[in-house]
Amino acid sequence: MKTRRLGELEVSAIGMGCMGFTHAYGERPEENEAIRLVHKAFELGCTFFDTAEMYSYFKNEEFVGRALKGLPRDKVIISDKFWPTPLPGQDMPEGKLSEAGIRKDLEGSLRRLQTDYIDLYTEHQMDEGSEEQVAEVMGKLIREGKIRAWGQSSPSLEQIKKANAVTPITAIQSEYSMMERKWEKDVLPYCRKEGIGFVAFAPMANGFLSGKFNAKDTFAQNDLRTVITRFSKENMEANEPLLALVRRFAEQKKCTPAQIGLAWVLAYGDFIVPIPGMRKESRIVENLGAADIELTAGEYAALNAALARITIHGTRDGKDIARLGTVPKNVVR
């Protein structure tokens, strides 16, 4: 497996998003099988594993802690995220983003993950106006060795600049795929310029770019895709030209559509690391194999030129999803 750098952290070129092992995508594997799949990913060279306290309200962290316990700690990079407001069972009258609140939060995550430090600790959703305050606390935690690096999830350029001026940010984590490219306007160029890594979640647009779904598919009530408008019947039909494009390039490169989607994300720059979810061994082999699919400059330019002529229908906005009253319990990204 090729490696990339997120600041001072060396990670596998493709990481594993662990959210789906406990919720958000319907039926999931039994824990013993899920742990086997995490170990399989590690055997194939994946060293970067992403979780968050929000996922299943702490259960995902607990799972990741058990799954990684049998692997050498110095060979894995744990990416964890803290939520800016109290979650069920969290009593934090001092405020979640105060120094005391963040420290209490971190201690809980360390306990659940069964480790004494977190490699990359990320603010999961941005709280307007607290950027410098959070960054200052992150600096203290880094100096104390409780975390190695820190980041922000889905921030604006201004939020990145405010925080980065206080304690240098190692990585930004946001959705990035052929279907979500808004970060190319300002955030990605800034990250490249400042040496900040970018962790791309939903790099295959929640599985849409794999080409394995069609307008006739239905999703379980506890599946995140029930509230993502790109998976509505109308939008799936309208987005067929995008899938046709991806399939055509996959045929040319003798790989799968999913691998083209991941190779396209990787091609933007070596500071980007996608973290697809993968809950079957075949998907792990397929997705991690995308690290070996290199788009030439000409292929990348041709693909982008074709994408520019295609209108994307539907969205997937994490903040909007979090606000929707129809979202199944614990389905937040």
N, C-alpha and C positions, 0 to 999 in steps of 0.2 A: 504494500500500500504506500503510495506517495504521501508525503507530509507537506503541511503548510504551517505558516506562523501566524498566530493571533497575538500580536505584540511579542512578549517574551515567551509565550506558550507555543510549543511545537505540538501539533495535533495531526491526526490523520486527515487527508484531503477531504474525506467525507466522514461525517460523524453520524451518530445514531440518536434520533429523537425518541425518547422513551415514553412520552406522554401516552401513546396508544396502548401501552401494556396494562394500564389500569382504567382508562376511560376514553371517551370522546369518539371512538370509531366502532361502536357496536360490539359484537361478540369478540372476545379476546382470548388468547391462549391461557391455559392453566399456568399457575406460577412456575412450576418445575420446568415446563416447556419454555416459558418466557425467559427464565434464567439461562436455559440451554442456548436460546437464540442470542442472548447478550454475549455469552461466552463464544458462540460461533462467530459473531461479528468481530470479537477481539482476536480470535484465531486467524481471521482473514485480514487483520491489520487495522481494524477500527480501534482507536484509542480515545475518542471524544464522545462522551455520553451526556445528554442533556435532560434535565428534569426541572421541576419547580414545586414549591410548596403548595401552590394553587391547584395543581393537578390532583383531582380526587381528594382535595383537602388533606394533604400530607401523605396519603397512601402511596403516591408515586415515588416520593423520596424514600419511603420505607422500602419499597420494592427495589429501587436502584441500589440502596444500601446493601440489601441482601444479595442482589445479583453481582455486585462488584466485589463483595467480601472475599470471594475465592480467587480474585485476580490480584496480581502484584500492584500495590497502591502507587508505586512510583512509575508505573507504565500506563496508567489511565489518567485522563483529564476529566474531572467532574465539573460540569457546567450546571449551576443551580440558580434559581431566580426567586426573589422575595417580592411579595405582593405589598403595595403601598398602604393598604388599609387592613384593619384586623379581619382575620378569617374566623370561621366558627371555632369557638373554644379558646381564642386568643384574647386575653384580657390585658390591654395595653393603654391604660389611662394616660400615660406619658406621650402617646402618639406613636404610630408605627414607624414613622421616619425620623423620630428623634434618635439621638445616639443610644439612649437606653433601650428604645424600642427595637432598633436594628440589631443591637447586641443580643437582646433576648430572642429575637427572631433567628439570628444566626446560630445561637446555641442549640435551638430546637432542631434546626436543619442538620447541624453537625451530628447530633445524637441520632437522628433518623437515618442519616447516610452512613453512620458507623465510621466516621473519620474525624481527624482532628484539624483538618483544613479543607477548604474548598478552592479549587483551582481558579474558577471563573464565577464570580458572584454578581448577578445582574438584577437591576431594578426592573421588575416585570412589566409594569405599566407606569407611564410617567405622570408625576404629580406636579402640576405647573407651580413654579415658584420655589421649589425645594431643591433645585439642582445643586447649588453650591453646598447646602447643608448636608445632603447625602454624600456628595463627593468628598467632603472633609472627613466624614466618618469612615468612608471607604479607605481613605489614605491611612487612617489610624489602624484599621484592621489589617491592611497590607503590611505595615511596619511591625505589627504584632505577630505576623505569620498565620493569622487565622484564615486569611484568604490570600491567594497569590496575585489575583488581578480582578478587575471589576468592569462592569459594562452597563449599558442601558438597552431597554427593549422598546422598539418603535418610537424613538424620540424624533423631534424636529431638529433641524440643523442648529437652531439657536440653543436648544436645550443641550445638545452635545457640546457646543462651544462653551457655554457657561460652566458645565461640569468639568470639562477637560482642562480648563484653565486652573482649576483647584487641585484636582488629582487626575493625572493622565488616564484616559480611558483605554482599555485594552481591546474591547470589541463591542460592536453594536449588534443586537439581535433583532431582526425584522423579517417580515415575509418578503421573499424575492423569488420571482419565477417569470416565465414568459407572460403570465397573466397578471402580474403585479410588478410594475416597473417604476413606480413613482420615486423611488429612492435614487434613480439615476440622475435626476435633476440636480440635486445638491449634496445629499448625504454620502452617496458612494464616492463622488469625486473628492469630497472633504476627507473621507476615511483614507483614500489612497494617498492623498497629499500629506496627511498627518501621521501615517503609519498605524492607523487604527484598523483592527480586523473587523470583518463583517460575517456574522453567523446567519445564514439564510434558512429560516424555517419555512415549511410548506413549499420547498423548491419545485415540487411537481404539482403545485396548486391543489394540495390535499388529495392527490391521486388522480386528478382529472387528466393530467398530461400523460399518464401511463397508458391511456386509451382503453382501459379495462372497464369503463363504465359507459352507459348510453342512456338515452332519454327514457328507456323503459325500466331502468333500475329504480328500486325504492330502497330507502335506508331506515334502519331501526330508529326508534324514538330517541335513544341515547347516542345517536351518531351526530357528530358536529356538522356533517354535511346537510342535515335537514334545515339548517339556518344559514347556509351559504348560498347566495342566490345564483352563483354560477352552476349549481347543481339542480336548478329547476329544469323541468322538461323543456321549456321554451328556450332557455339559455344554452342548454346542452346541445340542442339542435342547431342553434345559431352559431355556436362555437365549433361546429364540425370542420370548417375550413382550417382552423388552427390545428386540429388533430390530424387532418390530411397532410398538412405541411410537416408536422413532426414525424409522421409515418414515412413520408417521402425521404426525409433526411436519414431516418433510421435505416431504411433500405439501402441507401447509398453508403452508409458507414458500416453496414452489416452488424447492427446492434438493435436494441429495443427502443421504443419511443421514450420510455422512462429514462433510459441512459442518455438519450439526446437532451431531454429536459435538464438533467443534472450536468451534463457536459457543457450546456449553454450557460448555466449559472457559474460553473468553474471558469469558463473562458473569459469572463469579464475582468478578472484579475486574481493574482495568487494570494490576495488577502481575504478572499471569500471562501468560507467553508459551509457547504449545505448540510443540513441535518434531517434527512428524510426519516419518517417513521417506517419501520419494517418489522412485520410480525409473523413472517413465514421465512423459512430458510431460503427458499427460492428467491424471495424478494431481497434478502440480505446479499446473496451472491450477485444478483442482478444490479442492485444499487451500488454496492461497493465496487463492482466491476466498472462502473461509469468513470472512475478515476483514471482508467486507462484509455478512455475514449477522448482523443484530443481533436478539437475542431481547429482546422488551419485558419489563418487570418482571413483567407478568401471564403471559406465555408461559414465562418462566424459572420462576416459582413453580408454574405448572401442570405443567411438565415434572418439577420436583423432587417435587411431590406424587405424580405417577404413578410416579416412580422409587422412592419410599418404599414403594410397595405391591408392588414386584417384588423377588424374591430372586435375588441373583447367585450363580451356580454356578461353581466353579472359581476359581483364583487365579493370580497371576503375581508371585512374590516374587523379586526379583533375587538376594538372598542365598541363597535356597534353590536357585535355578537354578545359581548358582556352585558350590554344594556337591555337586550331583548328579553321580554318576560316569557317568551315561549321556549327559551333555551333549556334543554334538559339539565337537571341538577349536575353541577360540577363540570359542565362542558364549557370551558373557557380556555382561550389560547393567549 
